[in-house]
Amino acid sequence: MRAGAVGRLVAAVARGSVPYGVAVDENTVLEVADGWGRVGGRGRVHVVRPTDGGGAAGAVVRSYAPGESVPVGQPPLP
């Protein structure tokens, strides 16, 4: 993943340009089946979703390491 990609994704989610996003590091794979993904390789997968409101725009990032399961599909993502 290019430098700054997660930051740009966070900004896009926070301003509402996209509903949520997933960024995958270099040398990393997200294998998806049956509504779940599994992280493989040497990097991480970053899931970005909007904050739960409260009047302020923002985004939350959750990073998953190799071997971890990632819920995919219908938002909201954890």
Helices and strands as residue ranges (DSSP letters): H 5-14, E 21-24, E 28-33, E 36-41, E 45-50, E 59-64, E 69-71
